[in-house]
Amino acid sequence: MFIDLHSHSVSSDDSRATVEQFVKWVGVLRKKGFTIDGFVLTEHRKFDMDKDYSSLAEQYSVNIFKGSELDTAHGHFLVYGVTEGLTKSIDFGNVKMDSHELMEAAEFHGGIAFPAHPGRFGIGLVEYMAAGEDFPEVSIVERLNGGGRAGENERAIELCEQKLYLGTGGSDAHLASHLGACLTDFPTDDITCEADIVQALKAGNFRAVRIEETA
């Protein structure tokens, strides 16, 4: 399955894309010969516990999952498998939260958290490592980010190769037409919920791809 693990709808404060626009864009991509099975809405500094996209997912035959992108003292982190318990143990709106505590809490509550766009200049994991910060909990990072500027994905790829990190792919879409630019290829066809994504990520059998590779 090809899943975009990083996207933002209008529920995030800096996006102009509705979820319906996203699923319609998936249809456009499919007509062009590309493969995209679903996407994860990783809204900024929040988790939309009450939002249900099942009718849209069924109508357009697209898997729609929910996650979060949280700001920490060490850059942005993608979080999957968010539960009510996790939202109570971590202040999702705290832009200076300790990333180590976030990763520990996510693991405790059955989820997973890892760095988004680690090669991003100024706020990526590469910057904090260069400053001497150690991240022994990290084994996965976002390898390909569709919103990356020149050189940022290259720095993420170099980090993965140096540290032997596994790498995911996500578009970081804030506009409908950006969805799917980068994806994560899972060699399975049974990812149907957020818990399945967590399990697949922890199993480590996946790779980051660009949309062109799915044709």
Secondary structure, DSSP 4 states (H G I P E B T S, - for coil): -EEEEEE--TTSTT----HHHHHHHHHHHHHTT----EEEEEEET---TT---HHHHHHHT-EEEEEEEEEETTEEEEEES--HHHHHHS-TT-TTB-HHHHHHHHHHTT-EEEESSTT-TTTSHHHHHHTT---TT--EEEEEETTPPTTHHHHHHHHHHHHT-EEEEE--BSSGGGTTSEEEE-S-S---SHHHHHHHHHHT--EEEEGGGG-
